[in-house]
Every structure is written in C-alpha cells, then in structure tokens.
Amino acid sequence: MSLSRATFRGKPLDLPGQSPYDPADLVRWVGKRFHLAPDDPWVRESGTTGHAYLDGARSGWTDHPEYMDFLDPASPVHALKRMERDLYLHHWAAHLGVGRVLDVGCGIGRFTHPLLDRGVVVHAADADLESLRRLVWHAAGRQGRLDVHWTDVHHLPEVQVDAAVAAEVLCYVPDAVPALAAIAARVVPGGPVLISLEARYGWATAQDAPAGAIEAALDGDGTIDLPGDRWVRTYARDDVHRLIDDAGLVVEEVVASHWLPDGPLEDTLPTEITLPELAALEDRCRRHPVWGPLNRLWLAVARRP
C-alpha cells in the first residue's frame, strides 16, 4: 500500500497532505522501521522460482547490509553503484525530463533519488520492504514528491505517469510479458518505458557468474535456474524485441551495454574513470569483434502506442 497506510509501532505516520508526499515531511521517519501493508500477499511469501530474487534480497539485508545499502557513502560499493547509475542516466536522460515517473523494482532508490532532486513526482514500487524503508530514509528532505508501494510487478499502483523505469527487473520475472504490459498500462500514450535486461552471454564471463551454470552458458534458452541460488532469464537482442512487441509496445532502441564497472571486463578498468571515458569505452566494446557479442545488459527504450 501507499505511504498513506504506513504505520510505526501500530500507529499511522500521519503524513500531511495526500499522496504523493513532500520528502521534507519524511525527515522525522529516517531510521524508523515503519511498516507497509502489501498490495499483494505474494510479497510476503518465499521459496518459488518467482521469489528467487526477492529471497536473495532478504538474505542480503541479513548477511551483508553494507552492500545492500549502497547509497550510503560508507558502503564498499558506493562509488561502483553510482557509476553504474550514471551510465544508465547517460543513456536514458533524454527520456526522464518528465513530471511523473513510476520506478518499478526501485530497490533503495538509485533512480528515484536523482529524479526527486530534479523535482519529479516518483511512485516507487518494490517487493522488498526493507529496500523501501531505505529508499524513504535516503529520500527524506529532497525535492519532488514521493510515494512508495510494497508490491510486485503484477500489482502496481493505479497511477498515471509520463514514463516508467524497470531496470534489472523483468529478467527475474518468469512471466515477463504480462509484467511489462502492466507497467506500460500506467504510462500515458506515447510515453517511454525504460528497460534493462541481462544479456545472453556476457553474464558468464563476469565475476558474479554462478558456479554450476555451465549448461546455461552453453545451451538452452538462456535461463539460469539454480534452486537455492538464483533464477534469471537472459536475453538475446531478438528476445528483447519480442518481449517488447508481445507486451504491445513499440521498440525505440535497444543498446548493448558491457556494464564495464560490473561486467566481463570490470577487472581491466582503470581505478579512476570519468563517465565520458566510460561511455567511450562502452562504444568501443560494442564495435569490437570479440567483445561485441559479450555485452552484460540490454538497455531498451519502448513506447506505449
């Protein structure tokens, strides 16, 4: 549910006004473990293929919270995650100069917060409650307007927005076509839906490639299915086009990203690198005869007709 239904120790937060809220009114709740009612009971459950990514997030908050809350400057991956976010925004900035955005699978708010800083109204949705709490804590005192929703991609808030972001979300959803269609239904006609998906082969050369996934790397439909570890559907370029078409959207662009800060060539990067230098290296990777097909992600822009 919306922050309008949030409680702390059984009492409403009593935020002034109506949703979406002024982040200035969230300051008093920083560090407080407020509770949200879920839009779908599914987010309370665990153990299925569809829950694999959510179960991993829950374990992450217990086992290594300093890596999960990477917006904290003290996090060991703070600089890395900021560089990755900036790389996304390098590709998508032209589509985010809008008034209202739905951030699906928002996590702790890597896109929500820069959007708020631009004065955007953001509806942030995620299946992990602890991530939503951290998003609110980091959002407190910023600009724009915000509401958060504890839900899955199939039960999104009934809002109308100018654009939607679904970064590294749909590759963890077994039924991705109806999920993308549900996202698109919240976007005004002609509005963009910004998507990123794991690519078919580049994942296997990255540091975080799972042990035992050799068959997924060499054969099959690109699904990495390791019970108790992870479930990920990887995509070839044609798969990305098919997903977007089947969801009733129009493909505007599909860009290969080698995700250099955290992909197959991450160990070869200089210790310090600027965003223009990073973007230039990504362009070289796309044109390279060997590394070209080994991109880690697809960054797609689709439009609602």
N, C-alpha and C positions, 0 to 999 in steps of 0.2 A: 504494500500500500504506500501511498504518498506520505511525506513528512507530516501531513495534516493528521495522520493517525499514529504518529510516533509517540512512544512513551518512555519514561525513565523512572525506574522503581515503581512502576504501575501507575504513574501519573502522566497526563499529556504534556508535551513540550510547550504547548500554548504559544506557538509562534504567531507573531502579529500578522494581520492581513490574510491573504489567500495564496494558495499555490499558483505559480512558483514563488519562492521566497527570496527576500533580500539576504545575501550571505552575511551582512552585518549583524543580522539577528541570530546567527548561528554561533557567534563567538562564545557565548556562555556555555555551549554544549561541547566545546572542544575537550577531548579526553574522557567524555562521559559515554558509557556503553549503552546508548539508547537502543530501544527495540522497535522493529517494524513488523507489522502484520504482513505476511506474504500474499502476493496476488495469486499465487498458485502453490498449493501444498507440495507440489513436486520438489520445490527448492529445499524442503526440509528432509527429503529422502536421500538415499545414497545407494551405491553398490551396483548400479546398472551401467551399461555402456554409455548412455547419455549423461550419466553423472560423473564420468571419469575425470573430466577437467575440474569440476566443482569439488570432488573429493580431494583432488590434488591441492586445490587452493586451501581447503580446510586444514589439511596436513601441514601445508606451508606455514600457516599462521602459528601453528604449534611448534614446528621444528626449526624454522628459520625466519622469524618475523622481520628481521632486519633486511632480508632480501625481498620480502613481500611488500613492505612499505618503502619502496624505492624513491618516493617523493621526499622522504626525509633526507636532508643533506648528509646525515651521518651514515646512510646506507652504503654498503660497499659497492653497490651497482648504481648509485645515484647518477653519476656522470654518464655511464653507459646508457641507461634508460632515457636520460634527457637527450642524448644524441640520437637515439632511435626515434623518439618522438619528433625531434626537429626534422629528421629525414622524412617522416610521414607528412609533416606540415609543409615541407618543401614541395612535395608532390600534390598536396590537397588544398593548399592555402586558398587557391582561386575559387574553391567551391564552398569555403566556410565563412565568407564575408556576408553572413545572413543573420537574421534576427532570432531564429529559433532552431535548436538542434536537438535531436534525440541521439544520445550516446548509448548504444547497446553493447552490453558486456563491458561497461565502463571501468570496472575494476576500481582502483583507488583514485582514478580521475586524471590520467595523463593527458587526455584531450579535454575533459571537462574544465580543468582549471585554466589553461590558456584561453579557452573560449569565454569563460567568465571574465577574464581580465580584459577581453575586448568588448564587454558589455552584452554578450549574447545570453539569451534565455536558454538554459540547458535542462532537459529531462534526462537523468542518468539512470540506467536500468542495469541490474546485475543480479545473478543468482547467489552470490556470496555476501552474506550480511556484514561480515567483518570488513570486507573491502569497502562497502558502502559507508560504514562508520568512518573509516579513514578518509574517504572522499569528502565527507561533510567536514571533518576536522580540518583538512587542508583547504577547504573552500571558504571557511569562515573568514569574514572581513574582506572578501574580494568584491568585484563589481558584478554586473549582470543580475540574473535571477536563477534560482536553482530549485529543483525538486528531485528526489531520488525514489526509486521503486525497487523493492525486493521481489524479483520475478525472473522468469525465464524468457527466452526469445519468442516463445509461442503465446505469451500472455502479457503483451506490452501495454503500457498505459494508453488510454483513449485520448491521445493528444494529436494535434495537427502541427507539423513542423515544416521548416523550409528545407532542411537537409537532415540526413541520418548518417551516423558513423557506426560501422560494425567491423572493428579491427581485430583480427585473430580470434574470431568468434565462430563463424559458420563452419570452419574446418573441424570443430569439436562437436558439431551437431549432426547426428546421423540423418535426420530428415531436414536437410538444408534448404530445399526448395520452398516448402511452406513457411519456414522460418524467415527466409528472405522476403517472401511475399508479405508476411506480417509486418516486417519492418517498412517495406515500401508503402503499405496501406496508411502509414502515419505521415507520409511525406506528401506535400502538395503536388499536384500535377506539374511536371516539368522539373521537379526538384531532384537533386542528386542523392544517391546512396553510395557512400564510400566504403569499400570492402577491402580487406586483406585476407589472404588465404595462404596456407602452407603450400609450397610448390612441390612438384612430383619427385625431384631427385636431389635438390640441394640440401635438404634436411639431413641426408645420410652422411654428408661429409662434415657436418657441424659437430662441435664439441658435445652438445647435449643429445646426440643421436642415441637412442636406447639400445642397450645390449640385447641381442636376440632378435633384432628386427631385420635380419638379412633377407628373408623372403619378401618382406615388404619393399625392400630396396631393389630387389632384382625382378620381382614378378607381381602378379595380382593387379588389383585395381587402384593401388596407391593407398590403401587403408592400413594404418599401423594399429594393430589390435593386440595389445599385450595386457591380458587381465591382471589387475592389481598394479599396473604401471600407467598405461595411457591408451586412449583411443583417439586417433587423429586421421582424418581423411585428407590426403594430399591431392593436389590438382595439377593437371597439365593445362596448357593455355586453352585448348578446346573445351576442357571441362569447365573452366571459368565462364566461357561464353555460353555454354549450355545451361549452367546454373542460372545465369542472369536471364537468359531467354525464357527458360521454363518458369521462372518466377514472374514473368510478364513485364520485365524491364527492358530497357534499350541500352546496349553496351556503348559507352562513350570512349573509354580507353581501358586497356589492360597493360600495365607496365611491369616488367620483370625487375625485382629488386634482389640483389645478392645479400642484402641485410648485413653489410660489412661489419658493423660493430658486434654482431652476434650470429654470424653465419659461417659458411665454409672457409672464408679467408680471414676470419677475425684475428688469428694469431699473427698475421702478416702486417697488420695495420701499424702505422707509427703510433707512439704513445700519445702524442698530441696531434689532433687533426681538426680542421675547421669544417663547417658544413659545406661551403663551396668546394673544398678539396674532396670531401666525402662524396658529394653528388657527382663530381667529375670522375672519380674512380668507379662509381656505380655505372656511369655511362660506358666507361672502358670495358667493364666486366660484361655488359650486355653484348658488346661487339666482339668479344674475344672468342676464338674458335673452340677453345677447350672449356673455359669457364662460363661461356654464354648460356649453355643449357642447364647449368647447375645453380640457378637462382634459388634463393631460400623462400621468397614470398612472391605473390602476385598482388599488386596494388591496382584495384579496379575502380572505375567510376561508372556507375549505371544511373539511368534516369527513369523516373516514372513517366510514362506517356501522358 
